[in-house]
Amino acid sequence: MKKVLVLSDRNEARSQMAEKWLKYYGKKYIEVWSAGLEKGSIHVMAQKAMAEAVMDIPEYKSKTISELNELAFDFVLCFDKKLESSVPAIKGDPEILLFELPDPSGVEEEDNVKQQAYNAVCNAVDDICFGFVQEKFQIIS
């Protein structure tokens, strides 16, 4: 079974969403964790976006990469280009895949507009995760 790490800056939204989508699409073929360079707290709007996609994540907790340093990974997915130069050494010599997705927490608008940003990112993360699993493992028909 391949091991996948989704890495972000604070492990608050995109990486948590990706962890859930990858577990769904990868089912029993891949093991998935998410972590951040720093520990944040999962944003309520990220939870709401995932719940609307019927992918609840209320039990998920933010973690740092140091909490997973004993694990070896085959793949690391990053959703923030600025992580490209700051990905720490990770056991297993993983293939690192970078995706540029806006951080919805940066939206400074009314709550309904913020929620739309989280929903859009949730949909984009879904597409990326589906594509990743299909390309790397061909397990989705």
Secondary structure as a PSIPRED ss2 file (coil, helix, strand):
# PSIPRED VFORMAT (PSIPRED V4.0)

   1 M C   1.000  0.000  0.000
   2 K E   0.000  0.000  1.000
   3 K E   0.000  0.000  1.000
   4 V E   0.000  0.000  1.000
   5 L E   0.000  0.000  1.000
   6 V E   0.000  0.000  1.000
   7 L E   0.000  0.000  1.000
   8 S E   0.000  0.000  1.000
   9 D C   1.000  0.000  0.000
  10 R C   1.000  0.000  0.000
  11 N C   1.000  0.000  0.000
  12 E C   1.000  0.000  0.000
  13 A C   1.000  0.000  0.000
  14 R H   0.000  1.000  0.000
  15 S H   0.000  1.000  0.000
  16 Q H   0.000  1.000  0.000
  17 M H   0.000  1.000  0.000
  18 A H   0.000  1.000  0.000
  19 E H   0.000  1.000  0.000
  20 K H   0.000  1.000  0.000
  21 W H   0.000  1.000  0.000
  22 L H   0.000  1.000  0.000
  23 K H   0.000  1.000  0.000
  24 Y H   0.000  1.000  0.000
  25 Y H   0.000  1.000  0.000
  26 G H   0.000  1.000  0.000
  27 K C   1.000  0.000  0.000
  28 K C   1.000  0.000  0.000
  29 Y C   1.000  0.000  0.000
  30 I E   0.000  0.000  1.000
  31 E E   0.000  0.000  1.000
  32 V E   0.000  0.000  1.000
  33 W E   0.000  0.000  1.000
  34 S E   0.000  0.000  1.000
  35 A E   0.000  0.000  1.000
  36 G E   0.000  0.000  1.000
  37 L C   1.000  0.000  0.000
  38 E C   1.000  0.000  0.000
  39 K C   1.000  0.000  0.000
  40 G C   1.000  0.000  0.000
  41 S C   1.000  0.000  0.000
  42 I C   1.000  0.000  0.000
  43 H C   1.000  0.000  0.000
  44 V H   0.000  1.000  0.000
  45 M H   0.000  1.000  0.000
  46 A H   0.000  1.000  0.000
  47 Q H   0.000  1.000  0.000
  48 K H   0.000  1.000  0.000
  49 A H   0.000  1.000  0.000
  50 M H   0.000  1.000  0.000
  51 A H   0.000  1.000  0.000
  52 E H   0.000  1.000  0.000
  53 A C   1.000  0.000  0.000
  54 V C   1.000  0.000  0.000
  55 M C   1.000  0.000  0.000
  56 D C   1.000  0.000  0.000
  57 I C   1.000  0.000  0.000
  58 P C   1.000  0.000  0.000
  59 E C   1.000  0.000  0.000
  60 Y C   1.000  0.000  0.000
  61 K C   1.000  0.000  0.000
  62 S C   1.000  0.000  0.000
  63 K C   1.000  0.000  0.000
  64 T E   0.000  0.000  1.000
  65 I H   0.000  1.000  0.000
  66 S H   0.000  1.000  0.000
  67 E H   0.000  1.000  0.000
  68 L H   0.000  1.000  0.000
  69 N C   1.000  0.000  0.000
  70 E C   1.000  0.000  0.000
  71 L C   1.000  0.000  0.000
  72 A C   1.000  0.000  0.000
  73 F C   1.000  0.000  0.000
  74 D C   1.000  0.000  0.000
  75 F E   0.000  0.000  1.000
  76 V E   0.000  0.000  1.000
  77 L E   0.000  0.000  1.000
  78 C E   0.000  0.000  1.000
  79 F C   1.000  0.000  0.000
  80 D C   1.000  0.000  0.000
  81 K H   0.000  1.000  0.000
  82 K H   0.000  1.000  0.000
  83 L H   0.000  1.000  0.000
  84 E H   0.000  1.000  0.000
  85 S H   0.000  1.000  0.000
  86 S C   1.000  0.000  0.000
  87 V C   1.000  0.000  0.000
  88 P C   1.000  0.000  0.000
  89 A C   1.000  0.000  0.000
  90 I C   1.000  0.000  0.000
  91 K C   1.000  0.000  0.000
  92 G C   1.000  0.000  0.000
  93 D C   1.000  0.000  0.000
  94 P C   1.000  0.000  0.000
  95 E E   0.000  0.000  1.000
  96 I E   0.000  0.000  1.000
  97 L E   0.000  0.000  1.000
  98 L E   0.000  0.000  1.000
  99 F C   1.000  0.000  0.000
 100 E C   1.000  0.000  0.000
 101 L C   1.000  0.000  0.000
 102 P C   1.000  0.000  0.000
 103 D C   1.000  0.000  0.000
 104 P H   0.000  1.000  0.000
 105 S H   0.000  1.000  0.000
 106 G H   0.000  1.000  0.000
 107 V C   1.000  0.000  0.000
 108 E C   1.000  0.000  0.000
 109 E C   1.000  0.000  0.000
 110 E C   1.000  0.000  0.000
 111 D H   0.000  1.000  0.000
 112 N H   0.000  1.000  0.000
 113 V H   0.000  1.000  0.000
 114 K H   0.000  1.000  0.000
 115 Q H   0.000  1.000  0.000
 116 Q H   0.000  1.000  0.000
 117 A H   0.000  1.000  0.000
 118 Y H   0.000  1.000  0.000
 119 N H   0.000  1.000  0.000
 120 A H   0.000  1.000  0.000
 121 V H   0.000  1.000  0.000
 122 C H   0.000  1.000  0.000
 123 N H   0.000  1.000  0.000
 124 A H   0.000  1.000  0.000
 125 V H   0.000  1.000  0.000
 126 D H   0.000  1.000  0.000
 127 D H   0.000  1.000  0.000
 128 I H   0.000  1.000  0.000
 129 C H   0.000  1.000  0.000
 130 F H   0.000  1.000  0.000
 131 G H   0.000  1.000  0.000
 132 F H   0.000  1.000  0.000
 133 V H   0.000  1.000  0.000
 134 Q H   0.000  1.000  0.000
 135 E H   0.000  1.000  0.000
 136 K H   0.000  1.000  0.000
 137 F H   0.000  1.000  0.000
 138 Q C   1.000  0.000  0.000
 139 I C   1.000  0.000  0.000
 140 I C   1.000  0.000  0.000
 141 S C   1.000  0.000  0.000
